[in-house]
């Protein structure tokens, strides 16, 4: 696809070896730096939030928390509920 404005990704790291997860995340970061908009569904919350400009954390299909990736990474509820801290 030539010059997409938005890409949708569902679990891009699912089932990949750690080395390939790193490649996928580096590629997403590169695409983000080039201005491409992305909607990513990802269970690896820490990695996804580190990349996200804005994020929604869902629980049982409902929005539990939302904010910037940095805000949610710093949020104690996020850390306790989604990151195992």
Backbone bond lengths (Angstrom), bond angles and torsions (degrees), N, CA, C in turn:
res aa  C-N    CA-C-N  psi(-1)  N-CA   C-N-CA  omega(-1)  CA-C   N-CA-C  phi
1 X - - - 1.442 - - 1.534 107.97 -
2 X 1.276 116.37 131.39 1.455 120.66 -178.12 1.520 109.56 -91.53
3 X 1.315 116.24 124.47 1.462 125.20 176.16 1.536 114.11 48.57
4 X 1.345 117.28 60.92 1.462 118.38 175.97 1.525 109.91 -67.11
5 X 1.325 116.89 152.45 1.468 121.30 177.25 1.515 111.23 -95.69
6 X 1.326 116.59 -22.23 1.459 121.74 -177.60 1.515 108.53 -151.71
7 X 1.335 115.75 136.16 1.456 119.09 171.78 1.533 108.24 -121.38
8 X 1.317 115.61 144.60 1.453 122.80 179.11 1.521 107.90 -112.51
9 X 1.327 116.25 128.62 1.462 120.60 -178.62 1.524 109.57 -128.93
10 X 1.320 116.17 129.52 1.450 121.65 177.65 1.523 108.86 -111.39
11 X 1.319 116.30 110.12 1.464 123.25 179.04 1.529 113.18 51.83
12 X 1.329 117.67 58.85 1.471 118.81 -176.98 1.530 114.36 -64.06
13 X 1.340 118.90 -17.61 1.459 119.84 -179.16 1.529 113.05 -101.60
14 X 1.316 117.70 -2.32 1.459 121.66 -175.29 1.528 112.08 -60.11
15 X 1.322 115.40 124.23 1.457 121.22 174.69 1.515 115.73 78.60
16 X 1.314 117.21 4.96 1.464 119.78 -178.42 1.523 111.60 -91.54
17 X 1.312 115.73 149.54 1.457 121.02 172.04 1.532 108.50 -64.67
18 X 1.336 117.35 149.27 1.469 120.13 -177.88 1.527 114.21 -50.15
19 X 1.311 117.19 -36.73 1.471 120.43 179.72 1.528 110.62 -61.79
20 X 1.329 116.67 -40.32 1.456 120.44 -178.45 1.528 111.79 -78.25
21 X 1.334 116.91 -28.87 1.465 120.13 173.29 1.521 108.79 -60.44
22 X 1.321 116.02 -44.05 1.468 121.35 178.51 1.525 110.90 -60.51
23 X 1.331 117.42 -42.21 1.469 121.55 179.04 1.527 110.25 -63.33
24 X 1.326 117.30 -44.78 1.467 121.07 179.46 1.529 110.05 -61.42
25 X 1.337 117.57 -46.72 1.464 120.25 -178.50 1.527 112.15 -66.11
26 X 1.315 116.89 -37.88 1.469 119.90 176.08 1.527 110.64 -64.25
27 X 1.313 116.71 -38.61 1.466 120.81 178.65 1.523 110.30 -66.25
28 X 1.336 117.36 -42.77 1.468 120.34 177.43 1.526 110.95 -62.11
29 X 1.326 117.10 -41.32 1.469 120.54 178.19 1.530 110.64 -62.95
30 X 1.331 117.14 -39.70 1.464 120.82 178.23 1.531 110.30 -64.33
31 X 1.334 116.72 -45.54 1.464 120.38 179.15 1.524 111.18 -62.23
32 X 1.327 116.35 -39.08 1.471 120.68 176.90 1.526 110.22 -62.36
33 X 1.322 116.92 -44.02 1.465 119.78 -179.02 1.530 112.28 -64.99
34 X 1.329 116.24 -21.84 1.465 120.92 177.05 1.523 112.06 -87.74
35 X 1.349 116.24 1.25 1.457 120.21 174.86 1.513 115.70 93.18
36 X 1.319 117.89 8.36 1.459 120.67 179.47 1.529 109.97 -77.11
37 X 1.310 116.75 133.34 1.463 121.69 175.98 1.517 108.86 -85.06
38 X 1.333 114.56 140.47 1.461 120.46 -178.85 1.516 110.20 -135.49
39 X 1.314 115.76 143.93 1.452 122.90 168.61 1.514 104.59 -116.52
40 X 1.338 116.02 114.86 1.455 120.65 -174.06 1.526 109.22 -121.83
41 X 1.312 116.35 127.38 1.456 122.69 171.39 1.518 105.49 -101.37
42 X 1.335 116.62 121.32 1.463 119.58 -173.47 1.524 110.20 -150.11
43 X 1.335 116.82 133.07 1.459 120.36 177.88 1.522 112.31 -84.59
44 X 1.304 117.87 -17.12 1.467 120.47 176.15 1.527 106.75 -79.35
45 X 1.342 115.16 82.04 1.461 121.81 -170.27 1.525 112.95 -59.83
46 X 1.311 117.62 -43.95 1.471 119.76 -176.94 1.525 111.06 -60.76
47 X 1.316 116.97 -45.22 1.469 120.60 -179.28 1.528 111.05 -67.93
48 X 1.320 116.50 -42.73 1.460 120.02 -179.09 1.523 111.38 -65.88
49 X 1.327 117.13 -42.45 1.465 120.37 -179.31 1.528 111.64 -67.01
50 X 1.317 116.73 -34.00 1.470 119.73 178.30 1.526 111.10 -63.65
51 X 1.309 116.75 -25.91 1.463 122.14 -178.00 1.531 112.68 -94.89
52 X 1.328 116.90 -22.34 1.468 121.56 -168.36 1.528 114.08 -78.88
53 X 1.336 114.94 137.47 1.461 120.37 167.32 1.520 109.10 -77.92
54 X 1.321 116.59 -40.40 1.462 122.54 178.02 1.519 107.54 -140.94
55 X 1.329 115.97 142.01 1.464 119.56 -176.54 1.517 111.38 -140.42
56 X 1.313 114.25 152.43 1.456 122.97 173.98 1.524 106.47 -124.36
57 X 1.324 116.90 127.96 1.452 121.04 175.77 1.519 107.56 -103.38
58 X 1.312 115.47 120.73 1.458 121.28 -175.17 1.521 110.95 -102.07
59 X 1.320 114.61 146.08 1.457 121.80 173.56 1.523 107.19 -135.50
60 X 1.321 115.78 121.00 1.466 121.42 -177.84 1.529 111.91 52.66
61 X 1.335 115.70 39.37 1.455 121.13 176.34 1.518 115.21 79.96
62 X 1.317 116.94 3.66 1.469 120.13 -179.80 1.522 110.35 -117.99
63 X 1.322 114.70 149.00 1.454 120.24 -179.52 1.531 109.75 -69.36
64 X 1.331 116.47 117.83 1.464 121.32 179.63 1.530 110.96 -95.13
65 X 1.335 116.18 -44.98 1.463 122.17 -178.82 1.523 108.50 -143.91
66 X 1.326 116.17 151.92 1.464 120.26 173.14 1.513 109.73 -149.95
67 X 1.310 115.25 155.70 1.458 122.16 179.44 1.514 109.27 161.24
68 X 1.307 116.58 -168.96 1.461 119.22 175.32 1.524 108.35 -70.86
69 X 1.304 115.78 159.76 1.461 119.27 177.08 1.516 111.43 -57.35
70 X 1.328 116.68 -43.10 1.470 121.09 -179.45 1.528 111.22 -64.27
71 X 1.335 117.28 -42.05 1.470 120.50 178.76 1.526 111.04 -61.23
72 X 1.322 115.95 -44.75 1.457 119.06 -178.34 1.515 112.23 -70.03
73 X 1.322 118.01 -34.38 1.468 120.05 175.43 1.522 111.61 -64.64
74 X 1.326 116.82 -31.91 1.465 121.17 -179.62 1.526 112.73 -86.32
75 X 1.316 117.57 -12.36 1.464 122.37 -176.48 1.533 110.27 -74.36
76 X 1.351 117.55 124.93 1.470 119.77 -179.34 1.537 113.41 -60.63
77 X 1.339 117.51 -33.94 1.466 119.93 177.70 1.524 111.00 -65.31
78 X 1.314 116.67 -41.76 1.469 120.63 176.75 1.512 109.86 -61.08
79 X 1.302 116.74 -47.47 1.457 121.49 -177.72 1.521 110.63 -61.04
80 X 1.321 117.27 -41.75 1.462 121.61 -177.86 1.534 111.49 -73.14
81 X 1.334 116.83 -46.34 1.457 120.87 -172.69 1.521 114.43 -82.44
82 X 1.330 117.22 -34.32 1.465 120.04 -171.23 1.535 114.83 -115.36
83 X 1.312 115.94 -21.19 1.470 117.92 -175.24 1.525 112.86 -112.61
84 X 1.332 117.40 -1.95 1.459 121.44 175.40 1.515 114.88 73.07
85 X 1.309 117.48 22.44 1.478 119.94 178.21 1.511 110.50 -88.07
